[in-house]
Amino acid sequence: AEHPHEVEMALWFHDAVYDLTASDNESRSALWAKEALLTATSEPDTAERVHALVMATKHTHTPAHGDEQVLVDVDLSILGATPTRFAEYEVQIRQEYAHVPEPIFRSKRREILKSFLDRDTIYTTPELHQALESQARTNLRAAVEGHGR
């Protein structure tokens, strides 16, 4: 990472706001991070970079630069976990969204997981790409297939 402390701050803040019924969690978390850093007398450029890093965890685009790549790859590292751990993670996600009816959950979860599977590459840092890409694709294929039933 070019700015490792900023990546660490973004990791701390990226899910600071986690409201299962809201669609603006990343925006609210990023704003909170920016305000907290400015209150702590950080440089405005630092606060802006951390804000942008937190926003990258929306996963709407492929990370563009080193710090963003590191942060997003770490955030997505669970996708490349062992099959057992990934299955546990999927159970945990379902428990978090227990209020969502099963057919809707399956459809939306499949859509999210398929969006990662459809990328040319899931991990953009060479280290995590080599270490996790293959297992992530295996896990995602199995989960997408399972949610399609």
Buried (B, 14 or more C-beta within 10 A) or exposed (E): BEBEEBBBBBBBBBEBBEEEEEEEBBBBBBBBBBEBBBEEEBEEEBBBBBBBBBBBBBBEEBBEEBBBBBBBBBBBBBBBBEEEEBBEBBEEBBEEBEEBEEEEBBBEBBEBBBEBBEEEEBBBBEEBBEBBBEBBBBBBEBBBEBBEE
